[in-house]
Amino acid sequence: MEHSIWNSILSKLPNPHFLQTYEWGQVKAKYGWTPRYAVWDSSGRWKVESDPNRLSTFHSPVAAALILKRTIPMGGMSARLSILYAPKGPLLDWGDKSSRNRVLNDLQAFAKKEGAIFLKLDPEVVLGTGAPATLDDVVDEGGQTVMAEFKQRGWRYSSDQIQFKNTVLIDLSLSEEELLATMKQKTRYNIRLAEKKGLTLRIGTQKDFDVLYKMYAETSVRDGFVIRDEEYYKTVWTTFIANSQSPSTNLQSPTLAPGAHRPGDSVPGSAGVTNPQLPFAETLIAEVNHEPVAAIFVFYFVGRAYYVYGMSRDAHREKMPSYLLQWEAIKRAKAMGCRVYDLWGAPDTFDESDSMWGVFRFKQGLGGEVVRTLGAWDYAPNPFWYKLYSEIIPRVLDVMRARGKSKTKQSLGGA
């Protein structure tokens, strides 16, 4: 099957990411993107295919990239133009200069061949850990070298950062007692408070999606961030949650079973994932008297858990359901054999001026380490088209929007 071949290739590489999986490509395929699958092996071969089955002979991969392609209509012009994006890719040993030169050379040639306005990459190349200008700040010289090479090659730091370039990672090799000890005192207090406030937790199903989206929309209005339409999230959630119901995951379906789970109970259905190559997701819902008041979606792939979507209502916020959900998710990820819990996002600017500052303070309280990465960089084979697409067209659209005559330029969109 396509997903098993592609995901197996990813699982053999450093830092495999759920945004590089076959499933993510299929989600984006429903929204105007064409997934292409590129792989490099130790013998010097590389290949790009639309069908991962054709990559079954690549038994010793050294690099891979899910590349999303969208054709850009140019108002009747005959030019064959497109944009390319490898979310959180490519995957390779970025510390190996020979490998990264080989991959970047091939990708640049591919972008030219495809008539791309630009190719966007945002690999998880670490530039440093800890918040800048603090005692925890440590610069990663290897990442700095890679960034310098991007600049030398003519890549441009993108004005359109699709995914979060910084995040907070929690080391799940620690015991539960050690994990609690790394948290802020106020966070531990709020977890204990939530455990006493009559909250129940359960795993959600597809029947909950309507309620969850309404709660997500309420959260976006309250916290001032933009979300997509309901069908997009249903597509993402359904695609990945369907995998958690597969017999190959050795998980009950749903993993906590429908109904109430009292905080502090042992975690059922989490003896481990027998097929780590199968990306999946689950939603944890906190309820008061059977009424959902908060929820989170957690994605899993090859030993890493990602907290991607969080939502809550104004009602019962004093019961601290978000703290209890995160603690439960951390415990579940650990019990499933994950090594890292990714809190999915930290500010670009580490001060109160950043719109993420409040959310970051919440994540800081959960412990973990700030990790700063390269972010998104664009390679533009034709500078004219790149300038037209990234600078001139947006200005024209701004004017037209002010007059009420245009639709917004198609965005690449984050997770």
C-alpha positions in Angstrom: 0.0 0.0 0.0 1.1 3.5 -0.8 1.0 4.8 2.8 3.0 1.8 4.2 5.8 2.2 1.6 6.2 6.0 2.0 5.8 6.0 5.8 8.3 3.2 6.1 10.9 5.3 4.1 10.3 8.2 6.4 10.7 6.1 9.5 14.2 5.2 8.5 15.3 8.9 8.4 16.2 11.4 11.1 13.4 13.3 12.7 10.4 12.0 10.6 7.5 14.4 10.8 3.8 13.8 10.5 3.5 16.6 8.0 5.7 14.6 5.7 3.5 11.5 5.8 1.4 9.9 3.1 -1.7 10.8 5.0 -0.8 14.5 5.1 -0.3 14.5 1.4 -3.7 12.9 0.9 -5.3 15.6 3.1 -3.7 18.4 1.0 -4.7 16.6 -2.3 -8.3 17.4 -1.4 -7.5 21.1 -1.4 -5.8 21.7 -4.7 -2.4 20.3 -4.0 -0.7 17.4 -5.9 1.6 15.3 -3.6 4.9 14.2 -5.1 7.3 11.8 -3.3 11.0 12.3 -3.6 13.6 9.9 -2.2 17.4 9.6 -2.3 19.4 6.4 -1.5 22.9 5.6 -0.6 23.8 4.4 -4.1 23.4 7.9 -5.5 20.0 7.4 -7.0 17.1 9.8 -6.5 13.6 9.8 -7.9 10.3 11.8 -7.7 7.1 10.0 -8.1 3.3 10.7 -7.8 2.8 7.1 -6.8 4.9 5.9 -3.7 4.5 2.3 -4.9 7.1 3.1 -7.5 9.7 3.8 -4.8 9.6 0.3 -3.3 13.1 -0.5 -4.6 14.6 2.3 -2.4 15.7 0.1 0.5 18.4 2.3 1.9 17.0 5.8 1.8 19.2 8.7 3.0 16.8 11.5 2.3 13.1 12.0 1.4 10.6 14.8 0.9 6.9 15.0 0.4 6.6 17.9 -2.0 3.2 19.5 -2.5 2.6 21.2 -5.8 -0.1 23.7 -6.8 -0.5 25.1 -10.3 -1.0 28.8 -10.4 -3.5 30.2 -13.1 -2.0 33.3 -14.7 -5.1 34.9 -16.2 -5.0 33.1 -19.6 -1.3 33.4 -20.0 0.5 30.3 -21.4 3.2 30.2 -18.8 3.2 26.9 -16.9 3.8 28.1 -13.3 3.5 26.4 -9.9 4.4 26.7 -6.3 6.1 23.8 -4.4 6.2 23.2 -0.7 7.8 20.5 1.4 6.3 20.9 4.9 8.9 20.2 7.6 11.1 18.7 4.9 13.2 17.4 3.4 14.2 14.7 5.9 17.9 13.9 6.0 21.0 14.1 8.2 21.5 17.9 7.9 24.9 17.5 9.6 26.2 15.6 6.5 27.4 18.3 4.1 27.6 15.9 1.2 24.0 14.8 1.7 22.5 18.2 2.1 24.4 19.5 -1.0 23.2 16.6 -3.1 19.6 17.0 -1.9 19.5 20.8 -2.3 21.1 20.6 -5.8 18.5 18.1 -6.9 15.6 20.1 -5.4 16.7 23.3 -7.1 16.9 21.5 -10.5 13.5 20.0 -9.8 12.0 23.4 -9.1 13.3 24.8 -12.4 12.0 21.8 -14.3 8.5 22.1 -12.8 8.3 25.8 -13.7 8.0 26.7 -10.0 7.6 30.3 -8.9 9.3 29.1 -5.8 10.1 26.0 -3.7 9.5 26.4 0.0 11.3 24.3 2.6 11.0 24.5 6.4 13.1 21.6 7.7 13.6 21.1 11.4 17.2 22.3 11.3 17.9 23.5 14.9 19.5 26.9 15.2 19.5 26.9 19.0 17.7 25.9 22.2 16.3 28.0 25.0 14.8 31.4 24.7 17.3 33.9 23.2 19.3 36.1 25.6 18.5 33.9 28.6 20.7 31.6 30.6 19.1 28.7 28.6 20.2 30.1 25.3 22.5 27.7 23.4 23.4 28.3 19.8 23.7 25.2 17.5 26.7 25.8 15.2 25.6 23.1 12.8 22.3 24.8 12.2 24.0 28.1 11.8 26.2 26.6 9.1 23.2 25.3 7.2 21.5 28.7 7.3 24.6 30.3 5.9 24.7 27.8 3.1 21.0 28.6 2.2 22.0 32.2 1.9 25.0 31.4 -0.2 22.8 29.4 -2.6 20.4 32.3 -3.0 17.6 31.0 -0.9 15.5 33.7 0.7 14.1 33.7 4.2 10.4 33.5 3.5 8.0 36.3 4.3 5.3 33.6 4.5 6.2 31.3 7.4 3.6 28.5 7.1 4.4 26.4 10.2 5.8 27.5 13.5 9.5 27.7 13.3 10.0 27.5 17.1 8.4 25.1 19.5 8.7 23.6 23.0 9.6 19.9 23.3 9.1 17.8 26.4 11.5 14.9 27.0 9.3 11.8 27.7 12.2 9.7 28.9 11.7 11.3 32.3 9.5 9.6 34.9 6.0 11.1 35.6 7.5 12.5 38.9 10.3 14.1 37.0 8.0 15.5 34.4 5.9 17.2 37.1 9.0 18.5 38.7 10.1 20.3 35.5 6.7 22.2 35.4 6.1 25.6 36.9 4.7 25.5 40.4 1.5 27.2 39.2 1.0 24.6 36.5 1.3 21.7 39.0 -1.2 23.6 41.2 -3.6 24.0 38.4 -3.4 20.3 37.4 -4.1 19.3 41.0 -7.0 21.8 41.1 -8.5 20.4 37.9 -8.3 16.9 39.3 -10.6 17.9 42.2 -13.1 19.9 40.2 -15.3 17.2 38.8 -13.9 17.0 35.3 -14.1 13.8 33.3 -11.9 12.9 30.3 -12.7 10.8 27.3 -11.5 10.1 23.8 -13.6 11.7 21.1 -15.0 10.1 18.0 -16.1 11.5 14.7 -19.5 12.1 16.2 -17.9 14.9 18.3 -16.5 16.8 15.4 -19.4 19.3 15.0 -19.2 20.3 18.7 -15.4 20.4 18.6 -15.3 22.7 15.6 -17.8 25.1 17.2 -15.6 25.1 20.3 -12.5 25.8 18.1 -14.3 28.6 16.4 -15.2 30.1 19.8 -11.5 29.8 20.9 -10.3 31.5 17.7 -12.6 34.5 18.3 -11.6 34.8 21.9 -7.9 34.4 21.3 -7.7 36.3 18.0 -6.4 33.7 15.5 -7.7 32.7 12.1 -9.0 29.2 11.4 -10.1 27.4 8.3 -13.5 26.1 7.4 -15.1 23.2 9.1 -14.7 20.7 6.3 -10.9 21.1 6.3 -10.5 20.2 9.9 -12.9 17.3 9.5 -10.8 16.0 6.7 -7.6 16.2 8.8 -9.2 14.7 11.9 -10.9 11.9 10.0 -7.8 10.9 8.1 -5.6 10.6 11.1 -8.1 9.4 13.6 -9.1 6.6 11.2 -5.6 5.2 11.7 -5.9 5.0 15.4 -8.8 2.5 14.9 -6.6 0.2 12.9 -5.9 -3.2 14.5 -2.2 -2.6 13.7 -1.9 0.1 16.4 -2.8 -2.3 19.2 -5.1 0.4 20.7 -8.6 0.1 21.8 -11.1 2.0 19.7 -11.4 4.6 21.0 -8.4 4.3 23.3 -10.0 5.4 26.5 -13.3 3.8 25.4 -16.5 6.0 25.2 -17.6 7.4 28.6 -15.9 8.9 31.6 -12.3 8.6 32.6 -11.6 10.0 36.0 -8.4 12.1 36.3 -5.7 10.1 38.0 -6.9 6.7 36.8 -4.5 4.5 35.0 -4.3 5.0 31.2 -6.1 2.2 29.4 -5.4 1.1 25.9 -1.9 2.5 25.7 0.4 -0.4 26.0 2.3 0.9 23.0 2.0 1.2 19.3 3.0 -2.0 17.4 3.2 -0.2 14.1 5.1 3.1 14.7 5.1 3.8 10.9 1.3 4.5 10.9 0.6 8.1 11.8 -2.5 8.6 13.8 -4.3 11.1 16.0 -6.7 11.2 18.9 -8.8 13.8 20.6 -9.0 14.2 24.3 -12.2 15.9 25.6 -12.7 17.3 29.1 -16.3 17.4 30.2 -18.4 18.8 33.1 -21.6 16.9 33.6 -21.2 15.3 30.2 -20.8 18.8 28.6 -17.6 19.3 26.6 -15.7 22.3 27.9 -12.2 21.8 26.4 -10.4 19.5 24.0 -7.1 18.9 22.3 -6.0 16.9 19.2 -2.7 15.0 19.5 -1.0 13.5 16.5 1.5 10.6 16.7 4.3 9.4 14.4 7.5 7.4 14.9 8.0 8.1 18.6 6.8 11.7 18.7 3.5 13.2 19.8 2.3 16.6 18.6 -0.2 18.8 20.3 -1.6 20.6 17.2 -5.1 21.8 18.0 -6.5 23.1 21.3 -10.0 24.5 22.0 -12.0 25.5 25.0 -15.2 27.3 26.0 -15.5 30.3 28.3 -17.7 28.2 30.6 -15.9 26.3 33.4 -12.5 27.7 32.6 -11.9 28.2 36.4 -11.8 24.4 36.6 -8.5 24.4 34.5 -9.5 21.7 32.0 -6.7 22.7 29.6 -4.0 21.9 32.2 -5.6 18.5 32.9 -5.8 17.6 29.2 -2.2 18.4 28.6 -1.1 16.3 31.6 -3.2 13.4 30.4 -1.8 13.8 26.9 1.8 13.8 28.1 1.1 10.6 30.2 -0.6 8.9 27.2 2.2 9.8 24.8 4.8 8.4 27.2 2.7 5.2 27.8 2.5 4.8 24.0 6.3 4.8 23.8 6.8 8.3 22.4 10.1 9.9 23.2 9.1 13.5 22.7 5.9 15.6 23.2 5.9 18.6 20.9 3.8 21.5 22.1 3.7 22.9 18.6 4.7 26.4 18.5 6.6 29.1 20.3 7.0 32.9 19.5 9.1 34.3 16.8 9.9 37.1 19.2 10.3 36.1 22.8 8.6 39.0 24.5 5.1 40.2 25.2 4.9 42.0 21.8 4.5 38.6 20.2 0.8 37.5 19.6 1.7 34.0 20.9 3.1 35.2 24.2 0.1 34.2 26.3 0.0 30.7 24.8 3.7 30.4 25.2 3.5 31.2 28.9 1.0 28.3 29.2 3.4 26.0 27.4 6.4 27.2 29.4 4.5 26.1 32.5 4.4 22.5 31.3 8.2 22.3 31.3 10.2 21.3 28.3 12.8 23.0 26.2 12.5 25.8 23.6 13.8 24.7 20.3 14.5 27.3 17.6 14.7 26.1 14.0 15.5 27.4 10.5 12.0 28.4 9.5 10.8 28.5 5.9 13.1 29.5 3.1 12.2 30.0 -0.6 14.2 29.1 -3.7 13.0 31.2 -6.7 14.3 29.9 -10.1 12.8 33.1 -11.7 13.2 36.2 -9.5 10.7 38.1 -11.7 7.8 35.7 -11.1 8.7 35.4 -7.4 8.6 39.2 -7.0 5.3 39.4 -8.9 3.7 36.6 -6.8 5.1 37.6 -3.4 5.1 41.4 -3.6 3.2 43.0 -6.5 0.1 40.8 -6.6 -0.5 41.1 -2.8 -0.3 44.9 -3.1 -2.9 44.8 -5.9 -5.1 42.5 -4.0 -4.9 44.7 -0.9 -6.2 47.6 -3.0 -8.9 45.5 -4.5 -10.0 44.1 -1.2 -10.3 47.6 0.1 -12.7 48.3 -2.7 -14.5 45.0 -2.1 -13.6 43.5 -5.5 -11.2 40.6 -4.8 -10.7 37.3 -3.1 -7.7 36.7 -0.9 -4.6 35.2 -2.6 -4.5 31.5 -2.1 -2.3 30.8 0.9 -0.2 27.7 1.4 -1.7 27.4 4.9 -0.3 25.8 8.0 -1.5 22.6 9.7 
